[in-house]
Amino acid sequence: MNQELPDLMDRKRNGKTSTRRGRPRPCGSACRYLEITLPAALFLMISQNFTLAASDSTPPTTPVVTDDGAYTTSTNQLRASWTSSDPESGISEYQYQIRQDSTTGAIVVDWTSTRSPPSKSVPNSVTRTGLNLLQGKSYFFAVKAKNGTNLWSAGGYSNGIKVDTTAPVGVQVTDDGITTTSTSQIHATWTVSTDPESGVADYQYQIRQDSTTGTIVVDWTSAGLVTQVTRIGLNLIDGKKYFIGGRAKN
């Protein structure tokens, strides 16, 4: 006897047999039913196919947001990236916001999705262009994540990035006088520089021959945060003039 699927009903009425699918209707003595015992392997396969997915009642983790550092020289764009997770239903969308001065300051860019339909990708970074950022101001990213059951995470925040488009105050360099008897070393000092936005991170010096635009003997070299240098190991030529340039980096 051929076995049908377990939801088949074999119906006999007036000597005729018809087979139909679906739930049996009450028909009293006019009906007879076919009972089928499923093999264990087939039952297991069916039960696995109908396993229900676990519900997700928890939001994604709060995003950890990273911007491009403490300072930027750009006045028209900002960039940030972030991480978040949801082990039950995954991340379906991210939105970001940009504020000025603090995480509760003036809104520069209100909540904006990183998705670009019809694409199904969910970018976890953004470079926002076309901004009008102000010199000396700090900007903060906020990011929130949405999971597969439309629950939103709490907002995560960057630690702020300050706009600094101005160079430090120039330094004044002083060497050891009009002449030197050494052909192997030069010494110079320079004044302290300042930078009100981001401070001074490094001093550098350069040595040229004949003029301030002449042949480079030593190209720009870091001196750290000290305000003097004695450069040794040189091969200075008798009768030539040498010029030491100095600069500060913020």
Backbone torsions as a table, in degrees:
resi	resn	phi	psi	omega
1	MET	NA	130.7	177.4
2	ASN	-73.3	133.3	179.6
3	GLN	-90.9	129.7	174.5
4	GLU	-93.6	175.1	174.8
5	LEU	-61.9	153.1	-172.7
6	PRO	-65.0	-11.5	-179.4
7	ASP	-97.6	14.1	177.6
8	LEU	-84.9	146.8	175.7
9	MET	-123.3	129.6	177.0
10	ASP	-96.5	116.0	-173.0
11	ARG	-113.7	133.6	-179.7
12	LYS	-126.3	123.1	179.0
13	ARG	-141.3	127.8	178.1
14	ASN	57.5	37.1	175.5
15	GLY	81.7	-2.0	179.2
16	LYS	-108.9	142.8	-178.6
17	THR	-111.4	129.8	174.5
18	SER	-130.1	145.5	-179.1
19	THR	-110.7	131.4	179.5
20	ARG	-137.0	155.9	179.0
21	ARG	-96.6	157.7	173.4
22	GLY	112.4	-172.4	-176.8
23	ARG	-77.5	130.2	-178.3
24	PRO	-61.7	140.5	175.0
25	ARG	-94.1	145.5	176.8
26	PRO	-60.6	126.2	179.6
27	CYS	-141.6	14.3	173.1
28	GLY	63.3	-140.7	-174.6
29	SER	-75.6	-8.2	-178.6
30	ALA	-77.0	-10.8	-175.4
31	CYS	-115.7	149.9	167.2
32	ARG	-130.8	148.6	-173.6
33	TYR	-115.1	147.1	-179.8
34	LEU	-104.0	119.6	179.2
35	GLU	-97.7	126.3	-176.9
36	ILE	-121.0	132.4	175.4
37	THR	-98.4	120.6	-178.3
38	LEU	-81.2	140.1	171.6
39	PRO	-60.0	150.2	-177.3
40	ALA	-58.5	-39.7	-177.3
41	ALA	-65.4	-40.5	178.9
42	LEU	-68.0	-39.3	177.3
43	PHE	-62.0	-41.1	179.5
44	LEU	-64.1	-41.3	-179.7
45	MET	-63.0	-43.6	-179.7
46	ILE	-65.1	-42.8	-178.0
47	SER	-65.8	-34.8	178.1
48	GLN	-68.1	-37.8	-179.5
49	ASN	-66.1	-22.4	-177.0
50	PHE	-107.4	19.6	176.8
51	THR	-66.7	129.2	-178.2
52	LEU	-83.7	139.2	177.0
53	ALA	-70.3	144.0	179.2
54	ALA	-68.5	141.2	179.0
55	SER	-73.0	156.3	-178.7
56	ASP	-121.8	105.4	-179.2
57	SER	-108.3	8.8	-179.2
58	THR	-115.4	141.7	179.9
59	PRO	-76.0	167.7	175.3
60	PRO	-64.4	165.6	176.0
61	THR	-67.1	151.9	178.1
62	THR	-63.7	126.4	-177.9
63	PRO	-61.1	140.6	172.3
64	VAL	-98.1	116.1	-168.7
65	VAL	-108.5	134.7	-180.0
66	THR	-127.6	126.5	174.6
67	ASP	-98.1	-164.7	-173.3
68	ASP	-89.5	17.4	175.2
69	GLY	122.5	-166.1	-176.5
70	ALA	-77.5	-28.7	-174.2
71	TYR	-138.6	154.0	171.9
72	THR	-137.7	148.1	176.5
73	THR	-96.7	-1.7	-178.5
74	SER	-87.0	143.2	174.9
75	THR	-112.0	6.9	-177.5
76	ASN	-131.8	1.4	177.3
77	GLN	-153.1	152.7	176.2
78	LEU	-137.0	149.9	-179.9
79	ARG	-131.2	146.1	175.4
80	ALA	-152.3	156.9	172.9
81	SER	-136.4	165.7	-174.9
82	TRP	-158.7	166.9	176.0
83	THR	-133.5	142.5	174.7
84	SER	-156.8	163.6	179.8
85	SER	-149.8	157.9	173.8
86	ASP	-148.9	100.2	-173.0
87	PRO	-68.3	-20.3	-176.2
88	GLU	-83.9	-53.9	-173.8
89	SER	-124.5	1.6	175.8
90	GLY	78.3	173.6	179.3
91	ILE	-96.1	127.2	-179.9
92	SER	-106.2	-17.2	-178.2
93	GLU	-165.1	147.6	168.8
94	TYR	-121.3	145.2	170.6
95	GLN	-129.7	147.3	180.0
96	TYR	-128.3	159.2	178.3
97	GLN	-141.3	148.0	178.0
98	ILE	-122.5	129.7	177.7
99	ARG	-123.6	157.0	-179.6
100	GLN	-104.9	140.2	173.7
101	ASP	81.1	-38.9	-180.0
102	SER	-162.0	177.0	179.2
103	THR	-72.3	-8.5	176.2
104	THR	-120.7	13.1	-176.7
105	GLY	-78.6	-167.3	-177.7
106	ALA	-59.3	136.4	-179.5
107	ILE	-79.4	122.8	176.7
108	VAL	-94.4	-43.4	175.2
109	VAL	-132.9	120.6	179.9
110	ASP	-80.5	174.8	-172.1
111	TRP	-49.6	123.8	-176.1
112	THR	-136.1	133.7	-179.7
113	SER	-77.3	147.0	175.2
114	THR	-89.3	-5.5	179.1
115	ARG	-77.7	149.1	177.6
116	SER	-129.2	84.6	-179.4
117	PRO	-54.5	146.8	8.8
118	PRO	-85.7	6.1	179.7
119	SER	-61.8	140.8	179.4
120	LYS	-96.7	2.3	179.4
121	SER	-69.4	153.6	-178.8
122	VAL	-124.4	85.5	-176.7
123	PRO	-61.7	140.0	177.5
124	ASN	-111.9	33.0	173.7
125	SER	-156.6	161.5	178.9
126	VAL	-152.9	143.2	167.6
127	THR	-116.9	107.1	-176.3
128	ARG	-94.4	118.5	-178.2
129	THR	-106.1	178.1	177.3
130	GLY	72.0	22.7	-179.5
131	LEU	-88.0	168.5	175.2
132	ASN	-127.3	77.4	-175.2
133	LEU	-83.9	147.0	-174.5
134	LEU	-102.7	138.9	177.3
135	GLN	-56.6	130.4	176.9
136	GLY	84.7	-5.7	-179.9
137	LYS	-92.4	152.5	176.9
138	SER	-106.1	147.9	-177.4
139	TYR	-130.2	142.9	-173.3
140	PHE	-127.1	134.0	173.5
141	PHE	-92.1	139.1	166.7
142	ALA	-117.0	140.9	-179.4
143	VAL	-136.8	138.8	172.9
144	LYS	-130.7	152.0	-176.7
145	ALA	-118.7	143.8	176.6
146	LYS	-116.4	137.5	-179.1
147	ASN	-98.0	-173.7	-175.9
148	GLY	-68.2	-14.1	176.7
149	THR	-107.8	20.9	173.7
150	ASN	67.0	25.1	173.5
151	LEU	-92.3	135.4	-179.5
152	TRP	-97.1	143.1	174.5
153	SER	-77.7	170.7	167.8
154	ALA	-69.9	158.0	179.8
155	GLY	-75.4	136.4	172.3
156	GLY	-105.7	150.4	-171.7
157	TYR	-128.5	145.8	170.2
158	SER	-77.9	167.9	-178.6
159	ASN	-91.6	8.5	173.1
160	GLY	95.3	142.8	176.9
161	ILE	-133.9	131.1	-175.0
162	LYS	-100.3	140.5	178.2
163	VAL	-84.2	123.5	177.7
164	ASP	-137.2	100.6	-177.9
165	THR	-105.0	1.3	-177.2
166	THR	-106.6	145.0	179.0
167	ALA	-79.6	159.6	175.1
168	PRO	-64.7	165.6	176.0
169	VAL	-62.7	135.3	-179.9
170	GLY	-64.0	153.1	-179.5
171	VAL	-101.6	156.5	173.7
172	GLN	-109.6	126.7	-172.8
173	VAL	-104.4	138.1	177.5
174	THR	-128.1	126.0	176.5
175	ASP	-95.5	-165.2	-173.4
176	ASP	-91.5	17.1	175.4
177	GLY	122.8	-169.7	-174.6
178	ILE	-72.1	-35.6	-176.4
179	THR	-131.7	162.1	174.1
180	THR	-142.7	148.2	177.9
181	THR	-93.4	-6.1	-177.2
182	SER	-88.5	141.5	173.3
183	THR	-110.0	8.3	-175.7
184	SER	-127.3	-7.0	-179.6
185	GLN	-151.5	155.4	177.4
186	ILE	-137.5	140.8	178.4
187	HIS	-121.8	144.4	177.2
188	ALA	-153.8	156.7	173.1
189	THR	-126.1	165.4	176.6
190	TRP	-147.1	160.8	-177.6
191	THR	-76.2	159.1	177.9
192	VAL	-72.5	136.0	177.0
193	SER	-101.2	162.2	176.5
194	THR	-134.9	157.1	174.3
195	ASP	-149.0	108.6	-172.5
196	PRO	-66.8	-24.2	-176.8
197	GLU	-85.1	-53.4	-172.4
198	SER	-124.3	-0.4	177.7
199	GLY	76.5	174.7	179.4
200	VAL	-96.5	126.6	-177.8
201	ALA	-103.3	-19.8	-173.4
202	ASP	-166.4	147.1	167.5
203	TYR	-111.2	144.1	178.5
204	GLN	-132.8	152.5	178.4
205	TYR	-131.3	159.7	178.2
206	GLN	-143.5	145.8	178.4
207	ILE	-121.6	128.3	177.1
208	ARG	-124.0	157.0	-179.7
209	GLN	-105.7	140.6	173.8
210	ASP	80.1	-39.7	179.6
211	SER	-161.8	176.3	-180.0
212	THR	-72.0	-9.9	175.5
213	THR	-118.5	12.8	-176.1
214	GLY	-78.8	-163.4	-177.1
215	THR	-60.2	133.3	179.3
216	ILE	-79.0	122.3	176.3
217	VAL	-93.8	-45.2	174.7
218	VAL	-132.4	119.0	-179.6
219	ASP	-77.6	174.0	-173.2
220	TRP	-51.3	124.2	-175.1
221	THR	-133.0	137.3	-179.0
222	SER	-70.9	138.6	172.4
223	ALA	-113.6	8.4	-176.5
224	GLY	72.2	-139.9	-178.8
225	LEU	-105.6	10.2	175.9
226	VAL	-80.0	160.0	-176.5
227	THR	-113.9	31.6	174.0
228	GLN	-158.1	163.4	177.9
229	VAL	-152.2	143.6	167.7
230	THR	-119.5	106.8	-177.1
231	ARG	-94.4	119.9	-178.7
232	ILE	-107.9	176.4	177.3
233	GLY	73.8	23.1	-178.9
234	LEU	-89.3	169.1	175.6
235	ASN	-128.2	76.0	-175.5
236	LEU	-81.0	145.2	-175.4
237	ILE	-101.1	132.7	180.0
238	ASP	-58.5	132.7	178.8
239	GLY	88.4	-8.5	179.6
240	LYS	-91.6	153.4	176.3
241	LYS	-101.8	146.0	-179.9
242	TYR	-130.3	141.0	-174.5
243	PHE	-124.0	133.3	179.0
244	ILE	-108.2	124.5	175.4
245	GLY	-103.9	149.3	179.4
246	GLY	-135.4	149.7	177.0
247	ARG	-152.4	158.8	178.0
248	ALA	-113.6	146.1	178.0
249	LYS	-119.3	136.3	-179.7
250	ASN	-95.8	NA	NA
